[in-house]
């Protein structure tokens, strides 16, 4: 993995490929490369490091062609160096391939190919696939046929783009478990990991499903299964434009997306909230009122930030809709034998809708007969297409690797779902109206918090040199502690851990001294007095306290070194506000430490390998 761009047309492809790679930088990568068809041969240039390293190398090359492929790599097999960077070629340099995913049986395939005389130059699983395609091309198969035959031999996941010097003006893409989309232009065609590199040129796209291929030529394209059966695909219109993936005057995408949260929450609520009757409309669930009332158990699946959102959703739904909820890591769920009795619905949360572990867990639940519902951001993503129903969060493109606005938008949809389920059960009209009314006010309350960004930066100045943090919260603010710690960890490389505040005494209290910053989420709710007690315990051990507190709370100010105030709201909705200053704190600390906040090391935006 991580980013693929391909182009076939009548204009120079190198600027299109390089700009496309830049649009995919947010996915995370450690090397980049291009392959272009030129004068009856393939020209391949690749380099470890950022795209600027590749651009410097390309300045010394005279690359000119109208079809090509490009890639940003996030290392899985072999070190991130020039040699292991994509594209990879076959024995004669006549076939070039870029690949996202993992070929699980590559060692077996490699041994067989070596026995047939193939010699390999890299440590990657991808090079094996290039040689495997070469093997079938030698049998006088077309490139399309050879790709299909080779992929039939493969175990694992892939999103690939392939071309051959012997078939000029042809680029082939295929996917299994790793997203791939075709862009349809005016006499030109694009292939990419997602729509970000395509929207500058066209909004007409086709999403490939697992086991499908796309063959792009200057005259058009067609789609087929790996087994060469033609498939008719729907053409989709991309709803967002290029301006939404620009920084818009902000220093970083992450900061822009933190400040977009009032609008992203509004977009998630638009047309779905009835404050007069206290109702929520979620037509995408594809469920009748009776089917919603028949839900006996919910299992929420997610990874990382989406898992944290699911934990908040557990508090929301159990308290207000009275449905038992379990929240599980998708990566663990699929590797055991979960009990899914009648009445169980599985709720899958994924920003990209392409997270490999989450997809696999959803499919396992479906195999066992459970209804699956998706909460996703990316329109046309695999979760959106394969789930039985679901809700788009409508957060718009999220470029920063560390998720921010997607988290609050996921909580928005979970609050709407809670309202919809609750009103089908025990929630009164009055309680529904109260919840709906307060939910509608959340965007303006987030705006109020964002106006305090400079104050948060001043706090970050005092803690930028610390290398360890503890985050503590209770109830639905415990997942906020987890999320706040994750944000700091992801982008500043500071070791940070989140705990339920009561668990501090069961181990973490041993770490507390005058060098340990402790972040408390201590808003006014039913656990307030208990959290205040925990705060006193930290203060007695000279820990440095940063508190997130409800506006007007002077008791917290007497015990904390620093207080960041958030507006009052219903306890169920408090995490949507409490998390925002933690996002700002992580951002400012990371920037002050000189970290690349949009592309933190070793991380990818969409984790499409297990």
NUNU-564182 format. One record per atom (N, C-alpha, C): residue in one letter; y, x, z. Coordinates in steps of 0.1 Angstrom, whole numbers, plus 5000, padded with zeros to 4 digits. Atoms other than C-alpha are relative to their C-alpha. Layout:
// NUNU-564182
AYXZ/...
***
This chain:
// NUNU-564182
X498950095000/X500050005000/X501250095000/X499550124994/X503049935000/X500849924989/X499250085009/X505249834970/X499750034985/X500349985014/X504449784933/X501149934991/X499150055010/X506749734903/X499450044986/X500549975014/X505649704866/X501049934991/X499150065010/X507649624835/X499450024986/X500249995014/X506949554798/X501149934993/X498950065007/X509749484774/X500550084988/X499549935011/X512049624748/X501250095004/X499049914995/X514549814770/X499450115009/X500549884992/X514250144789/X499649955014/X500650064988/X512050074819/X500350085012/X499849924988/X512850364842/X501149955010/X499150054991/X516050224856/X499549875007/X500650124994/X514249894862/X499050035011/X501149964990/X511350054880/X500650065012/X499449934989/X513550274902/X500849905009/X499350104993/X515849984911/X499149915007/X501050084994/X512749774918/X499450065012/X500649934988/X511350034942/X501049995011/X499050014990/X514650034960/X500149865007/X500050144994/X514449654965/X498849995009/X501250014992/X511049714981/X500050105011/X499949904990/X512149995004/X499749945014/X500150074987/X512249745033/X498549995005/X501450014996/X508449735032/X499450125007/X500549884993/X508150085046/X499250094990/X500849925010/X506750385026/X500250155004/X499949864997/X506250765027/X500050084987/X499949935013/X506150854990/X500249904989/X499750095011/X507050714956/X499750074987/X500349945014/X506150764919/X500149894989/X500050095012/X506350624884/X499150064990/X500749965012/X504250634853/X500649924988/X499450065011/X505750554819/X499250044987/X500649985013/X504150514784/X501050064991/X499049935008/X505950764762/X499350084989/X500549925012/X505050904727/X498450015000/X501450005001/X501350804729/X499350065012/X500649954988/X500750944764/X500749945012/X499450054988/X501550874800/X500750125007/X499249914992/X504251054819/X500049965015/X500150044986/X503651054857/X500950105008/X499249924991/X506251174882/X500049945014/X500150064986/X505851134920/X500450105010/X499549914990/X507151284952/X499849935014/X500050054986/X506651254990/X501449985004/X498750024994/X509551125010/X500649874994/X499350115004/X512250875001/X500249994985/X499850025015/X513050734966/X501050104995/X499149905004/X515950974965/X499450134996/X500849885003/X513451264964/X499449984986/X500550025013/X511851104934/X501150004989/X498850005009/X515251044917/X500450144997/X499649865002/X516151414922/X499050074990/X501049945009/X512851514905/X500149944986/X499950075014/X513351264876/X501250064993/X498849945007/X516751434868/X499650114991/X500549895008/X514751724854/X499049964990/X501050055009/X512451504834/X500749914989/X499550095011/X513151334800/X499149884998/X500950115000/X511351014807/X500749884992/X499550115008/X511950734781/X498949924995/X501050095005/X509850434775/X500349865004/X499750144998/X509750054775/X498949935008/X501050064991/X506649994797/X499650115010/X500349914990/X505750144830/X499649935013/X500450054986/X504550104866/X500650105010/X499449924989/X505950234899/X499549965013/X500650034987/X504950244935/X500750085011/X499749934987/X506050324971/X498749995008/X501349994993/X503050434992/X500250015015/X500149994985/X502350385029/X498650055002/X501349935000/X499450625036/X499049935008/X501250044992/X496050505045/X498950104998/X501049905003/X493750755028/X500750134995/X499449875004/X495051115027/X501450015005/X498749984995/X498251265040/X501149954990/X498950045009/X501651145027/X500650134993/X499549885007/X502251435002/X500149974985/X499850025014/X503051474965/X498749974993/X501250025007/X499451494955/X499449865002/X500650134997/X498351174972/X500949884997/X499150115004/X501350974961/X499549934987/X500350085012/X500850704935/X501150024989/X501350055006/X500350654905/X499050115000/X501149915002/X496950814902/X499449984986/X500550015014/X495250884869/X498550034999/X501449975003/X491750924854/X499850154997/X500349865003/X490151254843/X500950064990/X499349955012/X492151284811/X501549965001/X498650045000/X495451144823/X500449894991/X499750115010/X495150844799/X500149875007/X499950124992/X494950574826/X500750035013/X499249984988/X497450534854/X499949875008/X500250124991/X497050304884/X500850025013/X499450014986/X499050204915/X499349895007/X500950084993/X497350024943/X500549985014/X499850034986/X498049844976/X498749955005/X501250054994/X495149774999/X499050125003/X501049904997/X491949965008/X498749974993/X501450015007/X488750024987/X499050045010/X500849974989/X486250005015/X498750084996/X501249935005/X483250134994/X500450124991/X499649895009/X485250414978/X499150125001/X500849874999/X483050694992/X498749994992/X501250025008/X479950544976/X500350004986/X499650005014/X481750484943/X500350144996/X499649875004/X483150834944/X498850094998/X501249925001/X479750994950/X499349974987/X500750045012/X478250804921/X500850064988/X499249955011/X481150904898/X499950154999/X500149855000/X480951274909/X498650044994/X501349975006/X477251264899/X500049984985/X499850025014/X478351144865/X501050104994/X499149905006/X480751444861/X501549985003/X498650024997/X484051304874/X500450105011/X499449914990/X486251544894/X501349945005/X498950074993/X488851424919/X501050105005/X498949914996/X492251574927/X500649965013/X499350044989/X493251374957/X499049955011/X500850054990/X492051234990/X499949855001/X499850145000/X492750874981/X498949924995/X501050095006/X490550574975/X500549954987/X499450055013/X492950474947/X499550084988/X500449925011/X492050764925/X498649964995/X501350045004/X488450654926/X500049884991/X499950125009/X489450314911/X500450044986/X499649955013/X491250494883/X498950054992/X501149955007/X488150684874/X498949904997/X501050115003/X485950374877/X500449924988/X499550075012/X488150204851/X499750094988/X500349915011/X487850514829/X498649994996/X501550015003/X484050484832/X499749894990/X500350125008/X484150134817/X500750014986/X499349985013/X486750224790/X499250084991/X500949925008/X484350484778/X498949934993/X501050085006/X481950204770/X500649914989/X499350075010/X484350084744/X500549865004/X499450124995/X485749804766/X501550014999/X498650004999/X489349704764/X500550035014/X499549974986/X491549794794/X499849885008/X500250124992/X491449434805/X498649985004/X501550014997/X487649424803/X499650105010/X500449894991/X487349764820/X500549975014/X499450024987/X489649664849/X499149895007/X500950104995/X487549344854/X498750055005/X501349944996/X484249534854/X500150095012/X499849914989/X485649794878/X500249935013/X499750084987/X486949544903/X498849925005/X501250074996/X483649364903/X499150095008/X500849914992/X482149684918/X500750045013/X499249954989/X484849714945/X499849905012/X499950074988/X484549604981/X501450045007/X498749974993/X487949574999/X501149914995/X498850075004/X491449464992/X500850084990/X499249935010/X493749544963/X501149914994/X499050055009/X496949464945/X500350124991/X499949895008/X497049684915/X500849974987/X499450005014/X499049764883/X499450124993/X500749905007/X497249954856/X500650014986/X499749995014/X498150084821/X499350124994/X500749895007/X496650314795/X500850054988/X499249945012/X498150554769/X499449944987/X500650055012/X495650404744/X500349854997/X499650145002/X497050044748/X501549995003/X498650004997/X500850084746/X500549865001/X499450134998/X502949804758/X499249905007/X500950084992/X500249664781/X500050045014/X500249974985/X500349644819/X499249895006/X500950104994/X497649474839/X500150005015/X500050024986/X497849344874/X498849925005/X501150084994/X495149214897/X500250005015/X499950014986/X494949104933/X498849945007/X501050064990/X492549044962/X500550045014/X499649974987/X494149024996/X501350075001/X498749945000/X497349194986/X500949944989/X499250095009/X500248994970/X500450074987/X499549965013/X501249024934/X500649884993/X499350115007/X503748814914/X500450054986/X499649975013/X504548804877/X501449944998/X498650055003/X508248764866/X500149984985/X500050045014/X508848584833/X501550014995/X498649985005/X512048714815/X500149954985/X499850035014/X513448674780/X499550114991/X500649895008/X511048884759/X499650125008/X500449894992/X510149094789/X499349945013/X500850054989/X507749064819/X499950105011/X499949914988/X507649204854/X498849975008/X501150014990/X504949264880/X500550075012/X499549944988/X505749324916/X499249945012/X500750044988/X504449304952/X500749875006/X499450124997/X507049034959/X501249984991/X499050035010/X510048874942/X501350085001/X498849924998/X512649114955/X500450084988/X499649925011/X512549344925/X500249924987/X500050085012/X512449054901/X501249914999/X499050105000/X515248814911/X501350054992/X498949955007/X517849044895/X499949974985/X500350025014/X516248974861/X499649864996/X500450135002/X514648634864/X499649935013/X500450084989/X513848354888/X498749934997/X501350065004/X510748234869/X498850095003/X501149914995/X507648364886/X498749925000/X501450054998/X503848314888/X499450085011/X500749934989/X501948394919/X498550014997/X501449985002/X498548544915/X499249965012/X500950034989/X495648424937/X499050115000/X501149904999/X492748634950/X499049984988/X501050005011/X490348734922/X500649974986/X499350035013/X492948684894/X500750134995/X499349895008/X494448924868/X501149944992/X499050035010/X497548914847/X500250114990/X499949915011/X497849084814/X501449984993/X498750005005/X501449164804/X500250084987/X499749935013/X502549254768/X501449964996/X498750045004/X505849234750/X500049864994/X500050135006/X504748914733/X499749895010/X500350104990/X503848734765/X499050055011/X501049974990/X501248724793/X499049895001/X501050104997/X498148554803/X499350045013/X500649984988/X496248514835/X498549964999/X501450035000/X492448514841/X499450045013/X500849954989/X489848564867/X499550144997/X500649875002/X488348904873/X498850004990/X501250025010/X485348774853/X500449954987/X499450035013/X487648704823/X500049854996/X499950155003/X487848324826/X501549975001/X498650035000/X491348214816/X500449905010/X499550094989/X493448044843/X501449964996/X498650055002/X496547824838/X500750005014/X499249984987/X499147904865/X501349934999/X498750074999/X502147704876/X501150115001/X498849924999/X505547864871/X501049955011/X499250044989/X507747864902/X501450054998/X498649955000/X511547894906/X500350065013/X499649934988/X512748154931/X501349935005/X498850084995/X515247974954/X501150095004/X498949914995/X517248274966/X500450104989/X499549915010/X519348514947/X500350145005/X499849864997/X520348884946/X500950025012/X499049984989/X523248844970/X499350005014/X500650024987/X520848744998/X499250135004/X500749884997/X519049084996/X501050125000/X499049904999/X522349284997/X500550005015/X499649984986/X523849415030/X501249915003/X498950084998/X526949205026/X501150055010/X499049934991/X529249455044/X499550055013/X500649954988/X526949515073/X499550154998/X500549865001/X525849875081/X498550004997/X501550005002/X522149775081/X499649864997/X500650145002/X519949485069/X499749945014/X500450064987/X518749445105/X501249935007/X498850064994/X522349385118/X500449874992/X499750125008/X523049145089/X499149885004/X500950114997/X519948945097/X500149955014/X499850054987/X520648935134/X501249905000/X498850085001/X524048785125/X499849884991/X500350125008/X522548545100/X499249895008/X500950104993/X520548365127/X500649865003/X499450145000/X523048075132/X499749924988/X500250075012/X522647995096/X498549984997/X501550025003/X518848055094/X499449895009/X500450114991/X518347825124/X500449874994/X499550125006/X520547565107/X499149964988/X500850035012/X518547595075/X498649955004/X501250054995/X515347545095/X500049865005/X499850144995/X516747225110/X500349904990/X499450095010/X518347085079/X499049894995/X500850115005/X516946745070/X498749975008/X501250024992/X514246755097/X500349945013/X499750044987/X516046645128/X500849875001/X499350134998/X517046295138/X500449995015/X499550004986/X519246315169/X500349865005/X499850134995/X519845945170/X498849945006/X501250054994/X516245855176/X499150105007/X500849904993/X515046185189/X498750034993/X501249985008/X512546255161/X500250124991/X500049895009/X511546535138/X499149964988/X500750035012/X510446505102/X499450134994/X500649885005/X507946765090/X498949954989/X500850065010/X506546615058/X498950104994/X501049905006/X504846945047/X498750025008/X501350004992/X502246905075/X498949934993/X501050085007/X500446655052/X499149935009/X500850074990/X499346465082/X500649865003/X499550134996/X499646095091/X500250005015/X499750014986/X500845985125/X498749995008/X501350014993/X497245895135/X499350145000/X500649875000/X496046245124/X500750095010/X499349924991/X498746405145/X499649965015/X500450044987/X497746195175/X498650045003/X501449964998/X494146295170/X499850155003/X500149864997/X494846665176/X499650015015/X500449994987/X492946755207/X500250145006/X499849864996/X493547135207/X500650074989/X499349915010/X495747385190/X499750145003/X500149854999/X494947745183/X501150064991/X498949935007/X497947955173/X499650144997/X500449875004/X497248265153/X501250084994/X498949915006/X499648555145/X499850145004/X500049864997/X500348925147/X501450045003/X498749944997/X503249115163/X501049895004/X498950094997/X506448915164/X499549854999/X500450145002/X504748605150/X499149965012/X500850034989/X502248625179/X500949965012/X499150034989/X505148635204/X500649864998/X499450135003/X506648325187/X498949905004/X501050094996/X503248155192/X499849985015/X500150014985/X503248235229/X501149915005/X498950104996/X506648055232/X499649864996/X500550135004/X505147775212/X499049945009/X501050054990/X502347745237/X500749935012/X499250064989/X504847675265/X500649874995/X499350125006/X506747425243/X499049894999/X500950115004/X503747225231/X499249955012/X500750054988/X501747215263/X500849925009/X499150064991/X504747115284/X500449864995/X499350115005/X506246855261/X499149914991/X500950085008/X503346735238/X498749985007/X501250014991/X500546775264/X498850024992/X501249965008/X498146935239/X499650145005/X500449864996/X496047235251/X500250094988/X499649905010/X497147545232/X499450145004/X500449864998/X495547885229/X500750094989/X499449915009/X497348175213/X499250134999/X500949895002/X495248455198/X500650094989/X499749905010/X495848775179/X499049974988/X500850035012/X494648695143/X499050114998/X500949895002/X493149045142/X498850005008/X501250014991/X490748965171/X499349874997/X500650135002/X490048595163/X498950014990/X501050005011/X488148665131/X498750085003/X501149914997/X485848925147/X499149955011/X500950064991/X484248695172/X499649864995/X500550135005/X482548355170/X500849895007/X499250104993/X485348115180/X499449865000/X500550144999/X484447765192/X501149914994/X499050095007/X486247515169/X499449865000/X500650144999/X485147165180/X500949904992/X499250105007/X486346845164/X501349985007/X498650024994/X490046785169/X500850125002/X499349884999/X490947145168/X500850034987/X499249965011/X493847245145/X500550145002/X499649865000/X494747605137/X501450014994/X498649985005/X498447695134/X500250154998/X499949865004/X499048015115/X501450044998/X498649965001/X502348195118/X500150144994/X499949875007/X503348475094/X501349994992/X498750005007/X506848565081/X499750014985/X500249975014/X505448705048/X499049904994/X501050085005/X502548465045/X498950084993/X501049915007/X500448765033/X499350095010/X500649914990/X499448935066/X498549994999/X501550005003/X495849045060/X499249945011/X500850054988/X494548975095/X500249855002/X499750154998/X496248635097/X499349924989/X500750075011/X494948535063/X498549995002/X501550004998/X491348635072/X499749915012/X500350094989/X491548445105/X500249864996/X499950145005/X492848135088/X498849964992/X501250045008/X490048145063/X498849985008/X501150024992/X487548185090/X500049875007/X499950134994/X488847885108/X499749884990/X500350105011/X488747685075/X498549994997/X501450015002/X485147785070/X499249935011/X500650074989/X484347645104/X500549855001/X499650145001/X485947315094/X501349965007/X498850034994/X489247335112/X501149984990/X498850015008/X492447205097/X501050115003/X499149894998/X494947485091/X501449964996/X498650035003/X498747455092/X500750145000/X499349875001/X501047745082/X501549985004/X498649984998/X504447845095/X500450134993/X499849885008/X505748085069/X501550004995/X498649995005/X509048215054/X499950014985/X500049975014/X508048325019/X499349894992/X500450115008/X507748044995/X499050054989/X501149965010/X504548064973/X499150105005/X500949904994/X502848304997/X498649955001/X501450044999/X499148295002/X499749905011/X500250104989/X499248125036/X500549864995/X499450125004/X501547865021/X499149934990/X500850065011/X499147804991/X498649965006/X501450024996/X495847815010/X499949915013/X500150084988/X496647625042/X500049854996/X500150145003/X496047255045/X501449935000/X498750054999/X499747195052/X500850105008/X499249904993/X502647365069/X501549974998/X498650015000/X506347425073/X500650134996/X499249885003/X508647675057/X501150015010/X498949994990/X511147825081/X501350024994/X498850005008/X513747875054/X501050105006/X499149904994/X515148195070/X500750084989/X499549915010/X515848355036/X499350135000/X500749875001/X514748705026/X500350085013/X499849914989/X514248925056/X499650144996/X500249875006/X514649285045/X499650115011/X500349914990/X514649475078/X498649995005/X501450004997/X511149575088/X499849945014/X500150064986/X511749475125/X500549854998/X499750145002/X511749095123/X501049955011/X499050064991/X514748915139/X500249854997/X499750145003/X515948595122/X498749924997/X501250085002/X512348505113/X499449965013/X500550034987/X511448505150/X500749875005/X499350124996/X514248255159/X499749884991/X500350125009/X513448045128/X498649955003/X501450054996/X509748035138/X500149925013/X499850084987/X510847915173/X500649864996/X499350125005/X513047655155/X498949904995/X501050095006/X510047515136/X499049965011/X500950044989/X507847525167/X500649905009/X499350104992/X510447325186/X500049874993/X500150125008/X510547075158/X498649945000/X501450055000/X506747055158/X499749945014/X500150054987/X506847005196/X500649865001/X499450134999/X509246715192/X499249904992/X500850095008/X507146565164/X498749955007/X501250034993/X503946585184/X500349935013/X499750064987/X505546495217/X500449854999/X499650135002/X507046175203/X498949914996/X501350075003/X503546075191/X499249975013/X500750014988/X502446105227/X500849945011/X499450044987/X504146085261/X501550015000/X498649975000/X507646205252/X500849874998/X499150125002/X510245925257/X501050014990/X498949995009/X512945835233/X501250075006/X498949934993/X515545955258/X499850155000/X500349855000/X513746295262/X500150064986/X499949965014/X513446315224/X501450024995/X498649995004/X517146255219/X500650125007/X499449884993/X518046515245/X499550134994/X500549885006/X515746775229/X500750024986/X499549995013/X516946695194/X501550045000/X498649974999/X520646705204/X500350145004/X499849864996/X520347035222/X499550104990/X500449925011/X518347185194/X501050024989/X498950005010/X521147095170/X501150095004/X498949924995/X523547295192/X499650155001/X500449864999/X521547615192/X500750104991/X499349905009/X523247775161/X501350045006/X498649974995/X526747755177/X499850095013/X500249924988/X525347905209/X499550144997/X500349865005/X523848195190/X501250074996/X498749945004/X527248255175/X500850055011/X499349954988/X528648275209/X499550135006/X500749874996/X526148545219/X500450114991/X499749895010/X526848745187/X501450055002/X498649954998/X530548765196/X500150105011/X500149904989/X529448985225/X499350134996/X500749895005/X527849245203/X500650135005/X499349874996/X530449515213/X499650035015/X500349984986/X529649465250/X498550055001/X501449955000/X525949515243/X499950144995/X499949875004/X526749825224/X500450105011/X499549914989/X528649965254/X498850025010/X501249984992/X525449905275/X499050104994/X500949915008/X523350075248/X500450155001/X499449864998/X525650385251/X499550075012/X500449944987/X524550435287/X498550025001/X501449994999/X520850405280/X499350064988/X500649955012/X520350565246/X499150135002/X500849884998/X518850885261/X498849985008/X501250034992/X516250715282/X498849984990/X501250005009/X512650735268/X499049895005/X500950114995/X511050445288/X500849885005/X499450124995/X511950085294/X498949905004/X500950114996/X510249795312/X500849874997/X499450135003/X511049435301/X499249895008/X500750104991/X510249145326/X500649864998/X499650145001/X510348765323/X498949925005/X501150094996/X508448465335/X500149874991/X500150125008/X507348145318/X500250034986/X499849985015/X508548115282/X500950124998/X499349885002/X510748415288/X499250135001/X500949895001/X507748635292/X499750054986/X500149955014/X507148635254/X501350064995/X498749945003/X510848715251/X500050155004/X500149864996/X510249025272/X499150084991/X500949935010/X507349125249/X500750034987/X499349985012/X509549075219/X501150105001/X499049904998/X512449265233/X499550145001/X500649874999/X510249555242/X499550054986/X500549975014/X508649545207/X501250054991/X498949975008/X512049555190/X500550155003/X499549874996/X513149865210/X499050114996/X501149915004/X509850035204/X500050034985/X500149995014/X509849965167/X501150094994/X498949945007/X513250095158/X500650125006/X499449894994/X514250345184/X499050115005/X501149914996/X510850505192/X500050035014/X500049994985/X511450455229/X498749925005/X501150074994/X508350365249/X500549885008/X499550124993/X508950005261/X498849915001/X501150104998/X506549755276/X500649875006/X499650134994/X506949385284/X498949955009/X501050064990/X505249215314/X500549875005/X499650114992/X505248885332/X500650065013/X499349934988/X507648965361/X499150015012/X500950004988/X505048875387/X499050114999/X501049895001/X502649135373/X500650145003/X499449874997/X505149415381/X499350065012/X500649954988/X503549445415/X498650054998/X501449965002/X500149495400/X499950124991/X500149875008/X500849835385/X501350064996/X498849945005/X504149885367/X501050045010/X499049974990/X506149895399/X499950155004/X500149854997/X504750255403/X500950084991/X499249925009/X506850365374/X501549995003/X498650024998/X510150245388/X500750105009/X499149914992/X512750495400/X501450004994/X498650015005/X516350575393/X500250044985/X500049975015/X515450685357/X499449904992/X500750115008/X513750365347/X500949884998/X499350135003/X515750095330/X499149885000/X500850124999/X514349745337/X500949894994/X499350115006/X515449455315/X499449875005/X500450134995/X515149115332/X500549894992/X499550135006/X515348785314/X500049905012/X499850074987/X516648585344/X500949884998/X499250125003/X518048255330/X499649895011/X500250104990/X518347945352/X498949904995/X501150105003/X514947765350/X499250005013/X500850034988/X512147675374/X499550135006/X500449874995/X511148045378/X501150095005/X498849924998/X514648165385/X499950075014/X500049934986/X514248235423/X498950115000/X501149905000/X510948415417/X500550134992/X499649885008/X512548645390/X501150075008/X499049934991/X515448715414/X499450085011/X500849924990/X512948825440/X499550134994/X500549895007/X511349055415/X501250104997/X498849915002/X514849195407/X500450085012/X499749934988/X515449275443/X499050115003/X501049904998/X512149465444/X500350124992/X499649895009/X513349675415/X501250085005/X498749944995/X516749735430/X499750085013/X500349934988/X515149845463/X499450144997/X500649875005/X513450125443/X500950074990/X498949935007/X516650225426/X499849994985/X500150025014/X515650095392/X501349964994/X498850045007/X518450045367/X499849874993/X500250145004/X518749675359/X501049954990/X499250085010/X519949505327/X499549865000/X500450144999/X519849125331/X500649924989/X499650115009/X519948845306/X500149885009/X499850114990/X521448555326/X500849894994/X499250115004/X522948215322/X501550015003/X498650004998/X526648185318/X500449955014/X499550044987/X528448165352/X499250045012/X500949964989/X525548305372/X500550135007/X499449894993/X527248535398/X498950075009/X501149944991/X524048585419/X499350124993/X500749895008/X522448795391/X500950125000/X499049885001/X525649005388/X500050085012/X500049924988/X525349105424/X498850095001/X501249934999/X521849245418/X499850104988/X500249925012/X522049395383/X501150104998/X498949915004/X523849695370/X500849954988/X499350065011/X524649515338/X499549864997/X500450145003/X524549145328/X500549964986/X499650065013/X524548995293/X499849855002/X500150144998/X525348625295/X499649934987/X500350095011/X523848355273/X500349865004/X499650144996/X524847985271/X498849935006/X501050084994/X522847735291/X499449904989/X500750105009/X520247515272/X498849955008/X501250054994/X517047335279/X499050125001/X500949894998/X514447575293/X499050034989/X500949995011/X512147505264/X500750084988/X499349945011/X514847635240/X500650145004/X499449884996/X516047925261/X499650134993/X500349875007/X514048195243/X500750024987/X499349985013/X515948125211/X501350065003/X498849934996/X519048245230/X499850135007/X500349884992/X517548505254/X499750124991/X500449895009/X516148705225/X501150074993/X499049945008/X519348765207/X500750125006/X499449874994/X521049015231/X498950115000/X501149905000/X517649195232/X499950064986/X500049945014/X517749235194/X501250094998/X498849925001/X521349365196/X499850135008/X500249884992/X520349605224/X499150104993/X500949915008/X517449745204/X500850074988/X499349955012/X519649775173/X501050115004/X498949914997/X522549955190/X499450135006/X500749884994/X520250195210/X499550094988/X500649935011/X518450285178/X501050074991/X498949945008/X521650345158/X500650125007/X499449904992/X523050555186/X499150135001/X501049895000/X519850765186/X499850064986/X500149955014/X520250825148/X498849964993/X501350045007/X517150625138/X500349914988/X499950095012/X516650445105/X499549865004/X500450134995/X516650095118/X499449904990/X500650095010/X515749925085/X498750044996/X501349955004/X512850145077/X499450105011/X500549914989/X511350275110/X498750074995/X501249925005/X508650535106/X498749935003/X501450044999/X505050445101/X499849854999/X500150155000/X505850065098/X500149954986/X499950085013/X505449825069/X500449865003/X499550134997/X507149495066/X498949904999/X501150105002/X504049305053/X498750085001/X501249924997/X500849445067/X498849934992/X501050065008/X498349365039/X498750085000/X501349944998/X495549595051/X499649985014/X500450034986/X493449545082/X500050135008/
***
